[in-house]
């Protein structure tokens, strides 16, 4: 049973990564040393409202009861790292950063 759950999680992660990479326009790299008032600084492949049909299509019912901004396919931004996607500050993550909830957009034009 545990191996089936692991396989399902890995399969979902791969599907999300492929779909996000295929549908997310890339912006020019942003280099910043920003800090978050709440949560941690993340660089996400896809960011949108939890009720957005595109986000729901990527993660299904994993976001039932969640509202607000959600980041998909996120990795931590540390020091002078460059984010070529969408930087956000997120309070919680699911599946080691694959899905981040409680996110707030970061203004990199400061």
GUDRENVEX-254421 format. One record per residue: x, y, z of N, C-alpha, C in turn. Coordinates in Angstrom, 3 decimals. Example, Ala and Ser with C-alpha at 12.3 -4.5 7.8 and 13.67 -1.06 7.14 Angstrom:
2
n.east->13.190 | n.north->-5.690 | n.up->7.800 | ca.east->12.300 | ca.north->-4.500 | ca.up->7.800 | c.east->13.200 | c.north->-3.300 | c.up->7.800
n.east->12.850 | n.north->-2.250 | n.up->7.080 | ca.east->13.670 | ca.north->-1.060 | ca.up->7.140 | c.east->12.900 | c.north->0.030 | c.up->7.870
//
This chain:
110
n.east->0.832 | n.north->-1.189 | n.up->0.000 | ca.east->0.000 | ca.north->0.000 | ca.up->0.000 | c.east->0.872 | c.north->1.246 | c.up->0.000
n.east->1.931 | n.north->1.224 | n.up->0.844 | ca.east->2.813 | ca.north->2.384 | ca.up->0.924 | c.east->3.484 | c.north->2.654 | c.up->-0.419
n.east->3.882 | n.north->1.587 | n.up->-1.127 | ca.east->4.541 | ca.north->1.786 | ca.up->-2.416 | c.east->3.565 | c.north->2.337 | c.up->-3.449
n.east->2.292 | n.north->1.944 | n.up->-3.381 | ca.east->1.296 | ca.north->2.487 | ca.up->-4.303 | c.east->1.083 | c.north->3.974 | c.up->-4.053
n.east->1.053 | n.north->4.379 | n.up->-2.779 | ca.east->0.895 | ca.north->5.792 | ca.up->-2.443 | c.east->2.099 | c.north->6.587 | c.up->-2.923
n.east->3.292 | n.north->6.048 | n.up->-2.698 | ca.east->4.514 | ca.north->6.728 | ca.up->-3.153 | c.east->4.514 | c.north->6.874 | c.up->-4.663
n.east->4.133 | n.north->5.818 | n.up->-5.371 | ca.east->4.080 | ca.north->5.867 | ca.up->-6.828 | c.east->3.062 | c.north->6.899 | c.up->-7.292
n.east->1.915 | n.north->6.968 | n.up->-6.624 | ca.east->0.889 | ca.north->7.944 | ca.up->-6.994 | c.east->1.387 | c.north->9.367 | c.up->-6.782
n.east->2.083 | n.north->9.613 | n.up->-5.678 | ca.east->2.603 | ca.north->10.953 | ca.up->-5.392 | c.east->3.668 | c.north->11.337 | c.up->-6.409
n.east->4.574 | n.north->10.411 | n.up->-6.708 | ca.east->5.627 | ca.north->10.695 | ca.up->-7.693 | c.east->5.020 | c.north->10.938 | c.up->-9.065
n.east->4.041 | n.north->10.131 | n.up->-9.455 | ca.east->3.382 | ca.north->10.315 | ca.up->-10.749 | c.east->2.687 | c.north->11.664 | c.up->-10.823
n.east->1.992 | n.north->12.037 | n.up->-9.753 | ca.east->1.312 | ca.north->13.336 | ca.up->-9.726 | c.east->2.318 | c.north->14.470 | c.up->-9.813
n.east->3.429 | n.north->14.336 | n.up->-9.107 | ca.east->4.460 | ca.north->15.377 | ca.up->-9.136 | c.east->5.029 | c.north->15.545 | c.up->-10.532
n.east->5.287 | n.north->14.434 | n.up->-11.205 | ca.east->5.836 | ca.north->14.513 | ca.up->-12.561 | c.east->4.822 | c.north->15.131 | c.up->-13.517
n.east->3.558 | n.north->14.745 | n.up->-13.399 | ca.east->2.519 | ca.north->15.300 | ca.up->-14.256 | c.east->2.386 | c.north->16.800 | c.up->-14.040
n.east->2.384 | n.north->17.226 | n.up->-12.798 | ca.east->2.275 | ca.north->18.653 | ca.up->-12.491 | c.east->3.465 | c.north->19.410 | c.up->-13.052
n.east->4.659 | n.north->18.880 | n.up->-12.875 | ca.east->5.857 | ca.north->19.561 | ca.up->-13.367 | c.east->5.827 | c.north->19.698 | c.up->-14.879
n.east->5.427 | n.north->18.647 | n.up->-15.575 | ca.east->5.375 | ca.north->18.691 | ca.up->-17.040 | c.east->4.304 | c.north->19.662 | c.up->-17.508
n.east->3.108 | n.north->19.593 | n.up->-16.920 | ca.east->2.029 | ca.north->20.491 | ca.up->-17.333 | c.east->2.353 | c.north->21.938 | c.up->-17.005
n.east->2.958 | n.north->22.183 | n.up->-15.854 | ca.east->3.305 | ca.north->23.549 | ca.up->-15.468 | c.east->4.369 | c.north->24.110 | c.up->-16.392
n.east->5.364 | n.north->23.319 | n.up->-16.722 | ca.east->6.430 | ca.north->23.787 | ca.up->-17.605 | c.east->5.899 | c.north->24.064 | c.up->-19.000
n.east->4.927 | n.north->23.282 | n.up->-19.433 | ca.east->4.387 | ca.north->23.454 | ca.up->-20.776 | c.east->3.451 | c.north->24.650 | c.up->-20.882
n.east->2.829 | n.north->25.064 | n.up->-19.776 | ca.east->1.818 | ca.north->26.114 | ca.up->-19.855 | c.east->2.224 | c.north->27.431 | c.up->-19.218
n.east->3.371 | n.north->27.485 | n.up->-18.580 | ca.east->3.762 | ca.north->28.691 | ca.up->-17.865 | c.east->4.712 | c.north->29.530 | c.up->-18.694
n.east->4.326 | n.north->30.776 | n.up->-19.051 | ca.east->5.271 | ca.north->31.637 | ca.up->-19.756 | c.east->6.413 | c.north->32.025 | c.up->-18.833
n.east->7.587 | n.north->32.113 | n.up->-19.379 | ca.east->8.764 | ca.north->32.458 | ca.up->-18.585 | c.east->9.015 | c.north->33.955 | c.up->-18.660
n.east->9.347 | n.north->34.536 | n.up->-17.527 | ca.east->9.700 | ca.north->35.950 | ca.up->-17.479 | c.east->11.211 | c.north->36.051 | c.up->-17.353
n.east->11.779 | n.north->37.232 | n.up->-17.598 | ca.east->13.220 | ca.north->37.377 | ca.up->-17.453 | c.east->13.646 | c.north->37.069 | c.up->-16.024
n.east->14.866 | n.north->36.556 | n.up->-15.851 | ca.east->15.323 | ca.north->36.239 | ca.up->-14.501 | c.east->15.299 | c.north->37.458 | c.up->-13.592
n.east->14.919 | n.north->37.239 | n.up->-12.349 | ca.east->14.936 | ca.north->38.294 | ca.up->-11.339 | c.east->15.927 | c.north->37.887 | c.up->-10.269
n.east->16.845 | n.north->38.759 | n.up->-9.948 | ca.east->17.782 | ca.north->38.479 | ca.up->-8.873 | c.east->17.457 | c.north->39.430 | c.up->-7.736
n.east->17.215 | n.north->38.880 | n.up->-6.557 | ca.east->16.827 | ca.north->39.716 | ca.up->-5.439 | c.east->17.209 | c.north->39.032 | c.up->-4.146
n.east->17.372 | n.north->39.794 | n.up->-3.140 | ca.east->17.678 | ca.north->39.257 | ca.up->-1.822 | c.east->16.524 | c.north->39.498 | c.up->-0.884
n.east->15.305 | n.north->39.496 | n.up->-1.422 | ca.east->14.122 | ca.north->39.831 | ca.up->-0.649 | c.east->13.869 | c.north->38.901 | c.up->0.512
n.east->13.134 | n.north->39.414 | n.up->1.477 | ca.east->12.729 | ca.north->38.624 | ca.up->2.622 | c.east->11.223 | c.north->38.717 | c.up->2.752
n.east->10.651 | n.north->37.728 | n.up->3.400 | ca.east->9.205 | ca.north->37.672 | ca.up->3.581 | c.east->8.830 | c.north->38.099 | c.up->4.991
n.east->7.706 | n.north->38.825 | n.up->5.097 | ca.east->7.169 | ca.north->39.152 | ca.up->6.415 | c.east->6.583 | c.north->37.907 | c.up->7.063
n.east->5.959 | n.north->37.050 | n.up->6.250 | ca.east->5.441 | ca.north->35.765 | ca.up->6.725 | c.east->5.812 | c.north->34.699 | c.up->5.712
n.east->6.078 | n.north->33.509 | n.up->6.176 | ca.east->6.397 | ca.north->32.406 | ca.up->5.289 | c.east->7.806 | c.north->32.492 | c.up->4.740
n.east->8.074 | n.north->31.638 | n.up->3.754 | ca.east->9.407 | ca.north->31.596 | ca.up->3.160 | c.east->9.357 | c.north->31.987 | c.up->1.691
n.east->10.463 | n.north->32.538 | n.up->1.208 | ca.east->10.571 | ca.north->32.990 | ca.up->-0.172 | c.east->10.735 | c.north->31.789 | c.up->-1.086
n.east->9.876 | n.north->31.687 | n.up->-2.091 | ca.east->9.863 | ca.north->30.565 | ca.up->-3.023 | c.east->9.846 | c.north->31.066 | c.up->-4.458
n.east->10.389 | n.north->30.275 | n.up->-5.353 | ca.east->10.315 | ca.north->30.527 | ca.up->-6.787 | c.east->9.430 | c.north->29.430 | c.up->-7.367
n.east->8.270 | n.north->29.811 | n.up->-7.917 | ca.east->7.266 | ca.north->28.830 | ca.up->-8.342 | c.east->7.083 | c.north->28.819 | c.up->-9.854
n.east->6.865 | n.north->27.613 | n.up->-10.398 | ca.east->6.585 | ca.north->27.463 | ca.up->-11.823 | c.east->5.230 | c.north->28.059 | c.up->-12.178
n.east->4.241 | n.north->27.861 | n.up->-11.311 | ca.east->2.882 | ca.north->28.331 | ca.up->-11.552 | c.east->2.336 | c.north->28.939 | c.up->-10.267
n.east->1.685 | n.north->30.089 | n.up->-10.369 | ca.east->1.048 | ca.north->30.735 | ca.up->-9.221 | c.east->-0.348 | c.north->31.168 | c.up->-9.647
n.east->-1.334 | n.north->30.910 | n.up->-8.799 | ca.east->-2.693 | ca.north->31.327 | ca.up->-9.099 | c.east->-3.593 | c.north->31.131 | c.up->-7.898
n.east->-4.832 | n.north->31.568 | n.up->-8.036 | ca.east->-5.808 | ca.north->31.418 | ca.up->-6.968 | c.east->-6.201 | c.north->29.951 | c.up->-6.838
n.east->-6.413 | n.north->29.506 | n.up->-5.613 | ca.east->-6.756 | ca.north->28.103 | ca.up->-5.356 | c.east->-8.022 | c.north->27.674 | c.up->-6.084
n.east->-8.903 | n.north->28.621 | n.up->-6.417 | ca.east->-10.141 | ca.north->28.282 | ca.up->-7.120 | c.east->-10.004 | c.north->28.387 | c.up->-8.637
n.east->-8.849 | n.north->28.824 | n.up->-9.131 | ca.east->-8.619 | ca.north->28.957 | ca.up->-10.570 | c.east->-8.708 | c.north->27.578 | c.up->-11.232
n.east->-9.504 | n.north->27.457 | n.up->-12.306 | ca.east->-9.647 | ca.north->26.154 | ca.up->-12.968 | c.east->-8.310 | c.north->25.556 | c.up->-13.431
n.east->-7.363 | n.north->26.392 | n.up->-13.815 | ca.east->-6.055 | ca.north->25.885 | ca.up->-14.224 | c.east->-5.303 | c.north->25.246 | c.up->-13.074
n.east->-5.378 | n.north->25.865 | n.up->-11.897 | ca.east->-4.725 | ca.north->25.313 | ca.up->-10.707 | c.east->-5.443 | c.north->24.038 | c.up->-10.272
n.east->-6.769 | n.north->24.080 | n.up->-10.234 | ca.east->-7.550 | ca.north->22.903 | ca.up->-9.846 | c.east->-7.265 | c.north->21.754 | c.up->-10.811
n.east->-7.112 | n.north->22.075 | n.up->-12.101 | ca.east->-6.795 | ca.north->21.047 | ca.up->-13.085 | c.east->-5.447 | c.north->20.396 | c.up->-12.845
n.east->-4.502 | n.north->21.144 | n.up->-12.288 | ca.east->-3.172 | ca.north->20.597 | ca.up->-12.019 | c.east->-3.136 | c.north->19.713 | c.up->-10.783
n.east->-3.844 | n.north->20.110 | n.up->-9.729 | ca.east->-3.712 | ca.north->19.395 | ca.up->-8.451 | c.east->-4.989 | c.north->18.704 | c.up->-7.987
n.east->-6.060 | n.north->18.824 | n.up->-8.726 | ca.east->-7.295 | ca.north->18.133 | ca.up->-8.363 | c.east->-7.852 | c.north->18.590 | c.up->-7.032
n.east->-8.303 | n.north->17.633 | n.up->-6.236 | ca.east->-8.972 | ca.north->17.962 | ca.up->-4.977 | c.east->-8.013 | c.north->18.137 | c.up->-3.804
n.east->-6.712 | n.north->18.215 | n.up->-4.048 | ca.east->-5.750 | ca.north->18.433 | ca.up->-2.965 | c.east->-5.941 | c.north->19.786 | c.up->-2.289
n.east->-6.603 | n.north->20.727 | n.up->-2.973 | ca.east->-6.783 | ca.north->22.070 | ca.up->-2.427 | c.east->-8.197 | c.north->22.318 | c.up->-1.916
n.east->-8.979 | n.north->21.259 | n.up->-1.708 | ca.east->-10.327 | ca.north->21.438 | ca.up->-1.165 | c.east->-10.256 | c.north->22.201 | c.up->0.149
n.east->-11.032 | n.north->23.268 | n.up->0.261 | ca.east->-11.070 | ca.north->24.071 | ca.up->1.475 | c.east->-9.986 | c.north->25.130 | c.up->1.560
n.east->-9.099 | n.north->25.182 | n.up->0.565 | ca.east->-8.016 | ca.north->26.169 | ca.up->0.553 | c.east->-8.459 | c.north->27.367 | c.up->-0.273
n.east->-8.149 | n.north->28.569 | n.up->0.192 | ca.east->-8.444 | ca.north->29.776 | ca.up->-0.579 | c.east->-7.185 | c.north->30.622 | c.up->-0.650
n.east->-7.187 | n.north->31.559 | n.up->-1.570 | ca.east->-6.041 | ca.north->32.452 | ca.up->-1.709 | c.east->-5.051 | c.north->31.973 | c.up->-2.748
n.east->-3.888 | n.north->32.599 | n.up->-2.746 | ca.east->-2.852 | ca.north->32.344 | ca.up->-3.734 | c.east->-2.114 | c.north->31.042 | c.up->-3.424
n.east->-1.872 | n.north->30.252 | n.up->-4.477 | ca.east->-1.212 | ca.north->28.955 | ca.up->-4.363 | c.east->-0.048 | c.north->28.914 | c.up->-5.340
n.east->1.064 | n.north->28.341 | n.up->-4.914 | ca.east->2.217 | ca.north->28.148 | ca.up->-5.784 | c.east->2.414 | c.north->26.675 | c.up->-6.081
n.east->2.698 | n.north->26.347 | n.up->-7.345 | ca.east->2.904 | ca.north->24.966 | ca.up->-7.770 | c.east->4.330 | c.north->24.826 | c.up->-8.295
n.east->4.998 | n.north->23.760 | n.up->-7.918 | ca.east->6.361 | ca.north->23.506 | ca.up->-8.382 | c.east->7.338 | c.north->24.543 | c.up->-7.868
n.east->7.363 | n.north->24.754 | n.up->-6.567 | ca.east->8.171 | ca.north->25.817 | ca.up->-5.960 | c.east->9.463 | c.north->25.277 | c.up->-5.361
n.east->10.467 | n.north->26.129 | n.up->-5.360 | ca.east->11.726 | ca.north->25.812 | ca.up->-4.689 | c.east->12.139 | c.north->27.026 | c.up->-3.868
n.east->12.883 | n.north->26.808 | n.up->-2.789 | ca.east->13.298 | ca.north->27.930 | ca.up->-1.940 | c.east->14.258 | c.north->28.863 | c.up->-2.671
n.east->14.170 | n.north->30.149 | n.up->-2.366 | ca.east->15.116 | ca.north->31.139 | ca.up->-2.884 | c.east->16.029 | c.north->31.495 | c.up->-1.720
n.east->17.312 | n.north->31.272 | n.up->-1.915 | ca.east->18.285 | ca.north->31.473 | ca.up->-0.844 | c.east->19.346 | c.north->32.460 | c.up->-1.304
n.east->19.674 | n.north->33.412 | n.up->-0.434 | ca.east->20.737 | ca.north->34.371 | ca.up->-0.743 | c.east->20.485 | c.north->35.124 | c.up->-2.030
n.east->21.441 | n.north->35.111 | n.up->-2.935 | ca.east->21.324 | ca.north->35.830 | ca.up->-4.202 | c.east->20.823 | c.north->34.972 | c.up->-5.341
n.east->20.064 | n.north->33.908 | n.up->-5.027 | ca.east->19.531 | ca.north->33.037 | ca.up->-6.075 | c.east->18.730 | c.north->33.836 | c.up->-7.095
n.east->18.659 | n.north->33.326 | n.up->-8.298 | ca.east->17.883 | ca.north->33.932 | ca.up->-9.371 | c.east->16.597 | c.north->33.137 | c.up->-9.559
n.east->15.487 | n.north->33.849 | n.up->-9.699 | ca.east->14.197 | ca.north->33.208 | ca.up->-9.949 | c.east->13.754 | c.north->33.582 | c.up->-11.355
n.east->13.662 | n.north->32.593 | n.up->-12.249 | ca.east->13.232 | ca.north->32.864 | ca.up->-13.617 | c.east->11.726 | c.north->32.702 | c.up->-13.782
n.east->11.025 | n.north->32.359 | n.up->-12.706 | ca.east->9.587 | ca.north->32.179 | ca.up->-12.753 | c.east->8.895 | c.north->33.221 | c.up->-11.886
n.east->8.080 | n.north->32.801 | n.up->-10.927 | ca.east->7.307 | ca.north->33.722 | ca.up->-10.104 | c.east->7.728 | c.north->33.630 | c.up->-8.642
n.east->8.321 | n.north->34.703 | n.up->-8.087 | ca.east->8.683 | ca.north->34.680 | ca.up->-6.669 | c.east->7.477 | c.north->35.009 | c.up->-5.787
n.east->7.290 | n.north->34.226 | n.up->-4.729 | ca.east->6.207 | ca.north->34.436 | ca.up->-3.775 | c.east->6.696 | c.north->34.098 | c.up->-2.370
n.east->5.993 | n.north->34.610 | n.up->-1.372 | ca.east->6.220 | ca.north->34.221 | ca.up->0.017 | c.east->5.058 | c.north->33.315 | c.up->0.404
n.east->5.363 | n.north->32.103 | n.up->0.876 | ca.east->4.319 | ca.north->31.130 | ca.up->1.200 | c.east->4.467 | c.north->30.643 | c.up->2.633
n.east->3.327 | n.north->30.463 | n.up->3.305 | ca.east->3.319 | ca.north->30.031 | ca.up->4.697 | c.east->3.426 | c.north->28.524 | c.up->4.861
n.east->2.852 | n.north->27.743 | n.up->3.957 | ca.east->2.830 | ca.north->26.283 | ca.up->4.106 | c.east->3.134 | c.north->25.615 | c.up->2.780
n.east->3.766 | n.north->24.439 | n.up->2.853 | ca.east->3.967 | ca.north->23.669 | ca.up->1.634 | c.east->3.531 | c.north->22.227 | c.up->1.846
n.east->3.160 | n.north->21.607 | n.up->0.743 | ca.east->2.712 | ca.north->20.222 | ca.up->0.733 | c.east->3.624 | c.north->19.470 | c.up->-0.231
n.east->3.988 | n.north->18.255 | n.up->0.088 | ca.east->4.850 | ca.north->17.425 | ca.up->-0.758 | c.east->6.178 | c.north->18.107 | c.up->-1.035
n.east->6.847 | n.north->18.568 | n.up->0.008 | ca.east->8.203 | ca.north->19.147 | ca.up->-0.078 | c.east->8.291 | c.north->20.298 | c.up->-1.077
n.east->7.295 | n.north->21.183 | n.up->-1.057 | ca.east->7.342 | ca.north->22.372 | ca.up->-1.894 | c.east->6.641 | c.north->22.239 | c.up->-3.226
n.east->6.157 | n.north->21.056 | n.up->-3.554 | ca.east->5.462 | ca.north->20.873 | ca.up->-4.819 | c.east->4.221 | c.north->21.753 | c.up->-4.880
n.east->3.497 | n.north->21.838 | n.up->-3.758 | ca.east->2.317 | ca.north->22.695 | ca.up->-3.657 | c.east->2.511 | c.north->23.590 | c.up->-2.443
n.east->2.393 | n.north->24.908 | n.up->-2.629 | ca.east->2.560 | ca.north->25.880 | ca.up->-1.544 | c.east->1.278 | c.north->26.674 | c.up->-1.394
n.east->0.815 | n.north->26.833 | n.up->-0.146 | ca.east->-0.419 | ca.north->27.574 | ca.up->0.099 | c.east->-0.134 | c.north->28.752 | c.up->1.022
n.east->-1.073 | n.north->29.685 | n.up->1.056 | ca.east->-0.891 | ca.north->30.884 | ca.up->1.870 | c.east->0.174 | c.north->31.790 | c.up->1.282
n.east->0.178 | n.north->31.924 | n.up->-0.040 | ca.east->1.229 | ca.north->32.691 | ca.up->-0.723 | c.east->0.837 | c.north->34.152 | c.up->-0.939
n.east->1.855 | n.north->34.998 | n.up->-1.007 | ca.east->1.708 | ca.north->36.422 | ca.up->-1.304 | c.east->2.743 | c.north->36.751 | c.up->-2.370
n.east->2.325 | n.north->37.469 | n.up->-3.409 | ca.east->3.243 | ca.north->37.832 | ca.up->-4.491 | c.east->4.341 | c.north->38.748 | c.up->-3.975
n.east->5.538 | n.north->38.598 | n.up->-4.534 | ca.east->6.687 | ca.north->39.424 | ca.up->-4.173 | c.east->6.920 | c.north->40.422 | c.up->-5.293
n.east->7.051 | n.north->41.695 | n.up->-4.933 | ca.east->7.341 | ca.north->42.734 | ca.up->-5.919 | c.east->8.848 | c.north->42.796 | c.up->-6.127
n.east->9.308 | n.north->42.369 | n.up->-7.295 | ca.east->10.746 | ca.north->42.365 | ca.up->-7.581 | c.east->11.198 | c.north->43.660 | c.up->-8.239
n.east->10.284 | n.north->44.611 | n.up->-8.401 | ca.east->10.626 | ca.north->45.878 | ca.up->-9.052 | c.east->11.019 | c.north->46.953 | c.up->-8.052
n.east->11.349 | n.north->46.581 | n.up->-6.838 | ca.east->11.708 | ca.north->47.570 | ca.up->-5.814 | c.east->13.140 | c.north->48.013 | c.up->-5.974
//
